[in-house]
Amino acid sequence: MARHVQIVTGRCQVYHSGPRIQLPEFTTLTKFLFEQASGYSRRTALHNKVAVVDGVTGTSTTYEELQEQVDHVTQNLHKLGLRHNDVLTLFGSNRAEFVHVLCACANLGVTVSLANSQLPTSELIAQLKLSSSCLVVTTPECSPVAVHASDQLGLRNPVVIGQAHGCVPFTSLTKAPTVRVQLPTGRDPNEVALLPFSSGTTGLPKGVRLSHRNLCAELSALRHPSYLPMTSPDSTSVCALPMVHIAGLVIGALNPLSQGACVVILPKYTLQSFLGAIQQHKPCTEDEL
C-alpha cells in the first residue's frame, strides 16, 4: 500500500492510499470474534479448526469446542451471581482459559479488569476497589495474593484455573448448566468491555475504559494488510506476552482468533519455551509461508 507524505503549512501530513478499514456493525465482542473467524476460515469448516492450544500441555480446543465452553462459562458465571455492569478481574499468568472468561463476560455485559500478575496484595486490593470488582479469576501461582485480597474486601472466593487452596476450580464453570438463563439484549455499543490498568510509571495505576466498539474497531484495524493479517489457511501465532496487558490479550490472543487462526498460549516468555513452541507449531501468517 502506497504512502504519500506532503508538507502543509509547516506540518507533516501522512496520507494512506488503498482500502479503508471497514468497521463492523456493532455486536458484542464475543459475537464479533466468532462471526469474523467464520468469515476468515479457509480450507476446512471453522468448527473443526483448532482455535487455542495450551503451550505447556499441548491440549487443543477447536472453535466448536470453544464456543460451547464459552456458553457454559457464561451460564455458570451468571449462576455465581455475576450480572450486567459487574466487574471481574483477571489476575495471573497466561492461560488459554482467559479467552473463555473474556468471551463469557462479554456475553453477560460484565466488564473484565486486567491486573498485573506481579502485584502484591496491597496493590491488588487497591485495584479491586478502584474497579469495583466482585470476583477474581486467577492462576495457582497468584492464588495466595488473590485469596488474601478477596478476603480483605469480603469478596467471594476467587476462581482458579487449576487447583489452589481457598479457590473455586475453573473446571466447575465449564460444566453444562442444568438451567439456562436469558442473556441481556439491546446492548449499548459503548458499554465497557475491558478495563486494563496503566503501569503507574508516573503515578498510581489508572483504569482505561475500552468499549465493545473500541475492541471490535481495534481488531478490524489489526487485520488490515499493512498490520497483522493472517491470510494462510494454517495461520498460527504464539502468544507469550502477558494477557493481563492489552498487547498480549488483544494483539496476541484475540487478533488471531478473530481471523479464524490458531493461537498457542504460553504462561510467560522464556527463551526455551518460546523457541520450542516455534519449532513445534511453526507459526506463520502468510499464504506463501
N, C-alpha and C positions, 0 to 999 in steps of 0.2 A: 504494500500500500504506500503510495507516494506521500511525502510530507513536504509542505511548502512553508517557507519562513519569509515573512515580509515585515520590514521595519516601518512602523506607522507612528508618526509624532513622537519619536524617541523611545517608543515601546516595542518590544519584540513580540509579535503575534504569531502563533503557530496554527496553521490550518491543516486539517487532515482531509485527504480525498478518499473516496471509497465508500462502502456502505456504512450507514449509521447503525449504532447499536439499537436493536429492536427490544423494547421493553415489553414484557408480557402484560396481559390483563391481570389485574390483581387476583391472586389466590393466596392461600396460606403457604408458608414456606414448605411444609411437607407436601402439599398437593403440587406445588411448583416443581419440587425435586423429582417426584415420580413421573409427572407428566412430561417434563423436559427429558428425563432419562429415557422414557419410552420413545420419544421423538428422535433421539440420537442413537438408539440401539441399531446395530447393524449385524448382519450375518446370522444371528441367532435371536430367537424370541427373548425379550427382556427378562421374562420370569426365570429363564434358565441360566442367565448370565450371573457370574459371581460379582457381587457388589462390594463386599467388605471381607478382608482377610485379617485375622489376628496374626500379626507378625511374629509372635512368640510361639503360639501353639500350632499355627497353621490352619486353625479352624476357619472355614469359609462359609459365607452366608450369601445366598442368591438374592436377587431383587424380590422375587416372590416371597421368600422366607423373611426378608427384611420388612416388607410391607405387613405381613401377618404378625410378626413380632412387635412392630411399632403399634399396631392396632391393639394387641394385648397389653402392652405397657401403657397405652393411652387409657384404656378402660381401668386398669389396676391402679394407676395414679389417681384417677378420679375416685376410686374406691377408698384410697388412703385419705381422701379429703381435699385434694387439690382442685381449685376452681378457677374460673376465668379471672384474669388480672392478678392471680397469686404469683409469687416468685420462688423459683427453685434455684439453688446454687450448685454448680458443678465444681468439685474441688478434688483434684487428684492428677495422677499421671495418665497418659493417653490410654484409652480403652476403646475397642470397637463399639461398645455399648453406649458411648457418649452420643453416637448418631441416633440410637433408639430414643434416648432421653430427650434430645433436642426436638426430634420429629414428633414425639408424643406430646411434649409440652406445647408445640406449635398447634397441634390438633385441639388442645384444650383451651388455648388462649392464655397459657401460663408463660410468663417471662422466664428465660434462663439467664442467670447471672454467672459469670465466669470468675473463679478465684484461683490465683496462683498457688500451685501445689506446695510452694516453699513458705507460705505464710505461717507464722507462729499463731498460737491460739488467740492472743490479744488482737492481732490484726484481722484474723478471720472473723472474730466476734464483731469488730468494728464494721467490716464489710457486710456481714449478715444484717446488722442493724440498719446501715445505710440503704441497703436494697430491700429491706423488709421481707427477707426470705423466710419461708415457713418450712423448708426441707432442704437438707444437704445430701447430694449424691457424691460418694467418694470412692476411693480405692484403698486396698488394705494398708499400704504404707502411710497413708494420710489419715487413716481412720481414728487414731488416738486424738489428734487435734480436732477432727470433725465431731467426735463424740463429746469431748470436753466443751467445745464451743456451743454445741446444741444443748447440752445440759445447762450451761450457764444462762442461756437465753430461754430455757423452757420449751425448746422445740421438740418435735417427735424424734425418735431415734433415726440417725442417718441411714440411708440405703447404701450398701457397699457392693461394688462389682467384684465379687469374690467372697471371701469369708473374713469376718473380723468381729471381735467381741463388742457387744453393745449395738450392733447394726442389723438392719433388715437385709437379707441377701437379695440381690437384684434378680436372681432366678425366680423369686416369688412373683415378680411383676411380669414375667414372660409367659406365665401360665394362662391358658384360655379362660376368660371370665365366665362365671356361671350366669351372671345377669349383666346385660348390656345397658349402657346409658346413652341418651341422645347427646351428641356433641353440639356446642354452641354454633349458631348460624348467624348470617348477616354481619359478618365481622368487618371492622374498620381496617383498611389497609395500613393505617398509621399506628395501629396497635404496636406496643413494644414487644418484640420477639426475643431480643438478645440484649443483655446488659453487661458488656465487658467493662473491666475497670482499668484505668490508666496505671502505669507503673509507679506513679508517685515520685518521679525524679526530682521535681522542684516543689513538692508539697505532698499532702496526703492524696492517696489514690481517689479518683473520681469516676463515677459510673457514666457510661456513654450509652444513651438510648438509641438502639437500632430497631427500626420497624420491620415488619414483613416486607414492605415495599423497598426499604433500603437494601435488605439482603437479596431479594429477587433481582433488583437492579444490578447489584454488585456481581452476582453470579452470571447475569446476562452479559455484563461487560467482560468478565474473565474468559468467556468462550470466544470472544472476538478474535479473528485471525492474527491480530497483532499482539495478543496477550497469551492466553493459555488454552488454546483449542485442543481437543482430544479427538482427532479425526480417524484414528485407526480402530478397526473392529475389536482389536485386542488391547486397546489403551489401558495402561495400568500405571499407577503412581504409588510412591512410597511416602507416607506421612510420618515424619519424625519430629516435626515442630510441635510444641505444646498445643493441644487442642483447647486449653483454657485461655489461649491467646487467639485473637481474631485471625491471625495469619494461619495458624495451624488448623483452626476449625473451618473457616470459610475457604481459604485457598487450598489447604492441604487435604481436607476431607470432603466438604460439600461441593467444591468445584468438579472433581471427577465424578461424583455421584450424579450431579445434575446433567452430566453429559453421557450417562449410561456406561461409564468406565468402572474399573475396579480400583479400589484403594486399599493398600496394605498398611495397616496401622501398627506402628511400633510404640512401646510405652514411653520411650525417650530416645534421644540421639546418643548412640555410641558408635564409634568408627566400625567396630567389628559387626554389630548387628545391622548397621546401615548397609555396609558393603555386602554382608551376607544376604540381605533382602534383595539387593540389586542383582546379585548373582542368581538367586533362586527364582525371583519373579520377573526379572528382565523388564523393568518399567519402560514404557515408550508411549508417545502420544501421536506420532505422525504415521500416515499410511505407508510411506516408503521405508519406515523402520521395521 
